[in-house]
């Protein structure tokens, strides 16, 4: 990966260093210095807006319940096939991107989706290219997560299989994280896809993930302009070719016209014209522990903001969740253990938990590397995704970030299914290679903290009935 152009340049210019505060951009003219992070006056709306005259299909709010345990789904156990109709499709969409909680903050209503998002920015949109779904017209639709409805924005696409298209909106996350927010598109995309895939798999719908696709065609399919909105991934329901070739124009919808040129350049550098194969699923795990049904675990899941630093987890709650999260993923991962029974504290290269790369307590070091956010030190263990720069180009950089997000999303589900808790975490890039004993060209992707919750999140509500919550403040520490 070249560090002077495309995704490599964005990675280099948005990497955190100890000599600069995280919210102070590097001194480089290719970064925007005229935008004020977290400015209430420029806060982007939480969802796109479309012409109210477009056709709308209300999705059933009484969701079907396949009753498959979360651990069975994460293990890759086959589930009985359910009919693909409006209710089942609505269930899949809701368990991935539906609004499950809400609160008031600074006079504004905040909407929390079913899957996690860095800083609760939720920079993603979901589109449906429907083919033969009972109760849903063939065509291209935008999923409205507030109304739990489909807005038809385009005619039916050419292709065979009903396909979900996930897009990212750079400014929605850049409002808080500036150009580094482009990385968050893929982290959040992975967490969303982990839940969309799990929901579809639990209904026997055979989800298939693709991240190599003709970018220009998919942009046209959903009405994205390639500047303020980018296609990130496809999730096909079934093994047939995805329905992604547009047969006519799509309504664009409206977004704030704020561009981050470095993000546009990074995205365009990775664009391709062909359709690649689906990602491998990985072999199913030979066994899995008991857990509640997937649907209940998704509603229980939240991005934990405080963990109990005195709490420890049994080794099974490290071994099994990470094994399930890593199915089919070849991006290297490490584990920093703080408080896991029968695993001495230290740094381990997954899956070798018998030979630490470094031994000893590392809570203080993790706290510093994670910008003194206490979860990194209070967790029972921290999973780190990273990859040598030499393995990446402009397109595979996207895939690596998304793979890290998939692992994080699966870890969230596995942890909550088994009584633990989890949260993603950012980091000082330049400090991670030394922590892991790796060369300086290591591209760090994402941290996921897993531990014992210091409080229990209120379960999310169903479609159209989000739970009202009170925000729990995060804890920062200088210990």
FENVEN-V860658 format. One record per residue. N is the residue number from 1. RES is the residue in one small letter. SS is DSSP state (2 for helix, 1 for strand, 0 for the rest). PSI is psi in degrees with one decimal (none if undefined). NEAR is the number of other C-alpha atoms within 8 Angstrom. Layout:
N_RES_SS_PSI_NEAR + N_RES_SS_PSI_NEAR
This chain:
1_x_0_126.5_10 + 2_x_0_133.5_9 + 3_x_0_6.4_11 + 4_x_0_-0.3_6 + 5_x_0_162.7_9 + 6_x_2_-140.2_16 + 7_x_2_-34.0_17 + 8_x_2_-40.4_14 + 9_x_2_-44.8_12 + 10_x_2_-43.0_15 + 11_x_2_-45.4_10 + 12_x_2_-45.3_8 + 13_x_2_-17.0_9 + 14_x_0_12.1_10 + 15_x_0_133.8_10 + 16_x_0_143.6_11 + 17_x_0_153.6_11 + 18_x_0_-17.1_7 + 19_x_0_7.9_4 + 20_x_0_133.4_7 + 21_x_0_149.3_8 + 22_x_0_-29.4_7 + 23_x_0_12.8_6 + 24_x_0_117.1_6 + 25_x_0_154.3_8 + 26_x_0_153.4_7 + 27_x_0_80.7_5 + 28_x_0_131.2_6 + 29_x_0_-13.8_6 + 30_x_0_-9.9_6 + 31_x_0_147.4_13 + 32_x_0_127.6_8 + 33_x_0_3.6_6 + 34_x_0_2.5_4 + 35_x_0_134.1_5 + 36_x_0_115.5_6 + 37_x_0_141.5_10 + 38_x_0_28.0_8 + 39_x_0_116.0_8 + 40_x_2_-25.7_5 + 41_x_2_-19.3_4 + 42_x_2_13.6_7 + 43_x_0_121.3_9 + 44_x_0_151.6_8 + 45_x_0_153.0_6 + 46_x_0_-18.3_9 + 47_x_0_162.7_6 + 48_x_0_164.3_8 + 49_x_1_138.0_7 + 50_x_0_160.2_9 + 51_x_0_127.6_6 + 52_x_0_-10.3_4 + 53_x_0_-8.1_4 + 54_x_0_149.2_9 + 55_x_0_139.2_7 + 56_x_1_133.5_8 + 57_x_1_110.6_9 + 58_x_1_131.6_8 + 59_x_0_144.7_10 + 60_x_0_136.6_8 + 61_x_0_-12.1_10 + 62_x_0_98.1_5 + 63_x_0_139.8_9 + 64_x_0_153.8_7 + 65_x_0_95.6_5 + 66_x_0_-25.1_7 + 67_x_0_18.2_7 + 68_x_0_134.8_10 + 69_x_1_150.6_11 + 70_x_2_-40.2_15 + 71_x_2_-35.3_13 + 72_x_2_-43.0_10 + 73_x_2_-47.5_15 + 74_x_2_-29.2_12 + 75_x_2_-14.1_12 + 76_x_0_16.2_9 + 77_x_0_136.2_9 + 78_x_0_146.0_8 + 79_x_0_149.8_10 + 80_x_0_139.3_7 + 81_x_0_130.6_7 + 82_x_0_155.7_9 + 83_x_0_139.5_5 + 84_x_0_92.9_10 + 85_x_1_-176.3_10 + 86_x_2_-37.3_12 + 87_x_2_-46.5_13 + 88_x_2_-40.2_13 + 89_x_2_-41.3_9 + 90_x_2_-37.4_13 + 91_x_2_-47.2_11 + 92_x_2_-47.1_11 + 93_x_2_-42.3_11 + 94_x_2_-43.8_13 + 95_x_2_-13.2_14 + 96_x_2_-54.9_14 + 97_x_2_10.4_12 + 98_x_0_159.2_13 + 99_x_1_117.7_15 + 100_x_1_-20.4_16 + 101_x_1_158.5_13 + 102_x_1_155.1_13 + 103_x_1_168.8_11 + 104_x_1_134.3_8 + 105_x_1_124.0_7 + 106_x_0_39.5_4 + 107_x_0_4.9_5 + 108_x_1_148.0_6 + 109_x_1_126.5_8 + 110_x_1_137.8_8 + 111_x_1_124.5_10 + 112_x_1_125.9_9 + 113_x_1_173.2_12 + 114_x_0_-35.9_15 + 115_x_0_161.5_13 + 116_x_0_161.4_13 + 117_x_0_136.3_9 + 118_x_2_124.6_9 + 119_x_2_15.5_5 + 120_x_2_38.9_7 + 121_x_0_-25.6_9 + 122_x_0_67.3_12 + 123_x_0_21.5_13 + 124_x_1_152.8_11 + 125_x_1_152.0_11 + 126_x_1_131.1_11 + 127_x_1_155.5_12 + 128_x_1_124.6_13 + 129_x_1_97.7_16 + 130_x_1_135.6_16 + 131_x_0_106.3_12 + 132_x_0_32.1_8 + 133_x_0_119.8_12 + 134_x_1_121.9_8 + 135_x_0_-2.5_6 + 136_x_0_124.1_10 + 137_x_0_141.0_9 + 138_x_0_135.5_11 + 139_x_1_-178.2_14 + 140_x_1_126.9_17 + 141_x_1_148.5_13 + 142_x_1_134.0_12 + 143_x_1_118.9_13 + 144_x_1_106.3_10 + 145_x_0_-16.8_10 + 146_x_0_-48.5_8 + 147_x_0_-9.9_8 + 148_x_0_61.6_15 + 149_x_1_163.7_12 + 150_x_1_130.0_12 + 151_x_1_118.4_12 + 152_x_1_120.4_13 + 153_x_1_-8.6_14 + 154_x_1_164.8_13 + 155_x_0_169.6_13 + 156_x_0_139.3_12 + 157_x_0_155.6_13 + 158_x_1_141.8_9 + 159_x_0_174.4_9 + 160_x_0_-45.4_9 + 161_x_1_139.1_14 + 162_x_0_132.4_15 + 163_x_1_135.4_14 + 164_x_1_136.4_11 + 165_x_1_123.6_13 + 166_x_1_127.4_13 + 167_x_1_161.6_12 + 168_x_1_144.3_13 + 169_x_0_102.5_13 + 170_x_2_-39.8_16 + 171_x_2_-27.9_14 + 172_x_2_-33.3_14 + 173_x_2_-27.8_16 + 174_x_2_-24.8_14 + 175_x_2_-32.0_14 + 176_x_2_-40.9_10 + 177_x_2_8.7_10 + 178_x_2_-145.7_12 + 179_x_2_-22.5_13 + 180_x_2_-22.2_12 + 181_x_2_-19.9_12 + 182_x_2_-35.8_11 + 183_x_2_-39.0_8 + 184_x_2_-27.9_11 + 185_x_2_-44.4_14 + 186_x_2_-36.3_14 + 187_x_2_-51.8_15 + 188_x_2_-35.2_16 + 189_x_2_-39.4_17 + 190_x_2_-42.5_17 + 191_x_2_-40.4_17 + 192_x_2_-46.5_14 + 193_x_2_-29.5_11 + 194_x_2_-36.8_12 + 195_x_2_-38.3_14 + 196_x_2_-45.2_12 + 197_x_2_-43.4_11 + 198_x_2_-43.0_11 + 199_x_2_-43.1_14 + 200_x_2_-43.1_13 + 201_x_2_-36.2_13 + 202_x_2_-17.9_14 + 203_x_0_10.9_12 + 204_x_0_29.3_11 + 205_x_0_3.5_12 + 206_x_0_61.8_9 + 207_x_1_140.9_11 + 208_x_1_120.6_12 + 209_x_1_133.6_10 + 210_x_1_135.6_13 + 211_x_0_-3.8_10 + 212_x_0_113.5_10 + 213_x_0_164.0_11 + 214_x_0_102.2_11 + 215_x_2_-45.5_10 + 216_x_2_-42.6_8 + 217_x_2_-41.3_10 + 218_x_2_-35.7_13 + 219_x_2_-48.6_13 + 220_x_2_-36.5_12 + 221_x_2_-41.3_16 + 222_x_2_3.3_13 + 223_x_0_25.7_11 + 224_x_0_146.4_12 + 225_x_0_-5.4_10 + 226_x_0_3.0_10 + 227_x_0_-54.2_7 + 228_x_0_-7.0_14 + 229_x_0_134.6_11 + 230_x_1_140.9_13 + 231_x_1_137.1_13 + 232_x_1_-40.4_11 + 233_x_1_158.9_12 + 234_x_1_141.8_11 + 235_x_1_106.6_13 + 236_x_1_138.4_14 + 237_x_1_95.3_12 + 238_x_0_171.3_10 + 239_x_0_-6.3_8 + 240_x_0_164.7_6 + 241_x_0_139.9_7 + 242_x_1_146.1_10 + 243_x_0_87.6_14 + 244_x_0_1.5_12 + 245_x_1_112.5_10 + 246_x_0_141.7_13 + 247_x_0_2.2_8 + 248_x_0_173.6_7 + 249_x_0_154.7_10 + 250_x_0_145.4_12 + 251_x_0_137.2_9 + 252_x_0_-28.7_10 + 253_x_0_176.7_9 + 254_x_1_141.5_7 + 255_x_0_154.2_7 + 256_x_0_134.4_7 + 257_x_0_55.3_5 + 258_x_0_120.6_6 + 259_x_0_142.6_9 + 260_x_0_94.7_13 + 261_x_2_-33.7_8 + 262_x_2_-35.7_11 + 263_x_2_-41.8_11 + 264_x_2_-45.0_11 + 265_x_2_-40.5_10 + 266_x_2_-41.7_15 + 267_x_2_-45.6_11 + 268_x_2_-31.3_9 + 269_x_2_-25.1_10 + 270_x_0_4.8_11 + 271_x_0_144.3_10 + 272_x_0_169.8_8 + 273_x_0_-14.3_8 + 274_x_0_166.5_7 + 275_x_0_123.9_7 + 276_x_0_175.2_8 + 277_x_0_163.5_6 + 278_x_0_152.5_8 + 279_x_0_145.4_8 + 280_x_0_143.7_5 + 281_x_0_-24.9_6 + 282_x_0_150.7_7 + 283_x_0_145.9_7 + 284_x_0_146.8_8 + 285_x_0_146.0_9 + 286_x_0_-23.5_5 + 287_x_0_169.7_5 + 288_x_0_146.1_9 + 289_x_0_163.5_5 + 290_x_0_149.2_6 + 291_x_0_165.8_9 + 292_x_0_169.0_9 + 293_x_1_152.1_10 + 294_x_2_-44.9_15 + 295_x_2_-40.6_11 + 296_x_2_-36.8_8 + 297_x_2_-40.6_13 + 298_x_2_-43.1_12 + 299_x_2_-24.6_12 + 300_x_2_-30.6_11 + 301_x_0_140.3_13 + 302_x_0_163.7_8 + 303_x_0_101.3_8 + 304_x_0_133.8_10 + 305_x_0_-14.3_10 + 306_x_0_138.1_11 + 307_x_1_158.3_13 + 308_x_0_110.9_11 + 309_x_0_-15.5_9 + 310_x_0_-8.8_5 + 311_x_0_145.1_9 + 312_x_0_160.2_10 + 313_x_1_147.1_13 + 314_x_0_155.5_9 + 315_x_0_-32.9_10 + 316_x_2_-30.0_6 + 317_x_2_2.7_11 + 318_x_2_-53.4_11 + 319_x_2_-53.4_8 + 320_x_2_-48.4_9 + 321_x_2_-42.1_12 + 322_x_2_-37.6_9 + 323_x_2_-44.1_8 + 324_x_2_-41.2_13 + 325_x_2_-30.0_14 + 326_x_0_1.0_9 + 327_x_0_122.1_10 + 328_x_0_3.2_9 + 329_x_0_129.5_8 + 330_x_0_7.2_5 + 331_x_0_129.6_10 + 332_x_0_144.6_8 + 333_x_1_149.1_10 + 334_x_1_160.5_12 + 335_x_1_126.1_12 + 336_x_1_116.9_13 + 337_x_1_127.0_14 + 338_x_0_-47.6_14 + 339_x_0_71.3_11 + 340_x_1_127.5_15 + 341_x_0_135.1_9 + 342_x_0_12.4_6 + 343_x_1_109.4_8 + 344_x_0_146.0_10 + 345_x_0_142.9_13 + 346_x_1_-171.3_14 + 347_x_1_131.7_13 + 348_x_1_145.0_15 + 349_x_1_115.8_11 + 350_x_0_136.9_9 + 351_x_0_14.0_5 + 352_x_0_96.5_8 + 353_x_0_9.4_9 + 354_x_0_-17.4_4 + 355_x_0_97.2_6 + 356_x_0_142.1_11 + 357_x_0_-33.4_10 + 358_x_1_142.3_7 + 359_x_1_152.1_9 + 360_x_0_169.9_7 + 361_x_0_131.7_8 + 362_x_0_17.5_11 + 363_x_2_-45.4_10 + 364_x_2_-38.3_9 + 365_x_2_-41.8_7 + 366_x_2_-38.5_10 + 367_x_2_-46.1_15 + 368_x_2_-44.7_8 + 369_x_2_-29.5_11 + 370_x_0_33.3_12 + 371_x_0_35.4_9 + 372_x_0_30.0_10 + 373_x_1_122.1_12 + 374_x_0_-24.4_12 + 375_x_2_-35.3_12 + 376_x_2_-28.9_13 + 377_x_2_-27.4_13 + 378_x_2_-15.6_12 + 379_x_0_158.3_16 + 380_x_0_-35.1_16 + 381_x_1_158.1_14 + 382_x_1_125.3_13 + 383_x_1_130.2_12 + 384_x_1_125.0_13 + 385_x_1_131.5_13 + 386_x_1_158.3_12 + 387_x_1_143.0_12 + 388_x_1_140.2_9 + 389_x_2_-29.8_9 + 390_x_2_-15.4_5 + 391_x_2_-0.1_7 + 392_x_0_151.1_10 + 393_x_0_-169.4_11 + 394_x_2_-30.6_13 + 395_x_2_-45.0_10 + 396_x_2_-20.8_8 + 397_x_2_-43.2_10 + 398_x_2_-46.5_9 + 399_x_2_-39.5_10 + 400_x_2_-42.6_11 + 401_x_2_-41.7_14 + 402_x_2_-38.3_13 + 403_x_2_-40.8_12 + 404_x_2_-38.7_14 + 405_x_2_-37.1_15 + 406_x_2_-45.8_16 + 407_x_2_-43.8_14 + 408_x_2_-46.4_13 + 409_x_2_-42.0_16 + 410_x_2_-37.4_15 + 411_x_2_-39.5_15 + 412_x_2_-52.5_12 + 413_x_2_-44.7_12 + 414_x_2_-42.9_14 + 415_x_2_-49.0_14 + 416_x_2_-32.6_13 + 417_x_2_-30.8_12 + 418_x_0_11.0_8 + 419_x_0_3.1_6 + 420_x_0_-163.3_13 + 421_x_1_164.5_13 + 422_x_1_159.2_14 + 423_x_1_143.0_11 + 424_x_1_163.6_11 + 425_x_1_140.4_10 + 426_x_0_-179.0_8 + 427_x_0_162.9_11 + 428_x_0_107.2_13 + 429_x_2_-44.5_10 + 430_x_2_-15.8_10 + 431_x_2_-12.5_9 + 432_x_2_-41.5_11 + 433_x_2_-42.4_12 + 434_x_2_-37.3_9 + 435_x_2_-41.9_7 + 436_x_2_-4.7_9 + 437_x_0_37.0_7 + 438_x_0_161.9_8 + 439_x_0_160.5_7 + 440_x_0_-17.0_7 + 441_x_0_9.6_7 + 442_x_1_130.2_11 + 443_x_1_107.2_9 + 444_x_1_136.0_10 + 445_x_1_-52.8_11 + 446_x_1_146.3_15 + 447_x_1_140.9_12 + 448_x_1_122.2_13 + 449_x_1_130.9_15 + 450_x_1_131.2_15 + 451_x_1_-158.3_16 + 452_x_0_122.0_14 + 453_x_1_141.5_11 + 454_x_0_-5.7_7 + 455_x_0_165.1_6 + 456_x_0_127.6_5 + 457_x_0_146.3_8 + 458_x_0_131.0_7 + 459_x_0_146.2_8 + 460_x_0_159.7_11 + 461_x_0_175.2_10 + 462_x_0_-177.1_8 + 463_x_0_128.3_12 + 464_x_0_-0.1_9 + 465_x_0_59.5_7 + 466_x_0_147.3_12 + 467_x_1_138.8_11 + 468_x_1_126.0_7 + 469_x_0_167.0_8 + 470_x_0_132.4_5 + 471_x_0_134.4_5 + 472_x_0_122.0_5 + 473_x_0_144.5_5 + 474_x_0_160.3_8 + 475_x_0_127.7_9 + 476_x_1_145.8_7 + 477_x_0_149.9_8 + 478_x_0_22.7_4 + 479_x_0_none_3
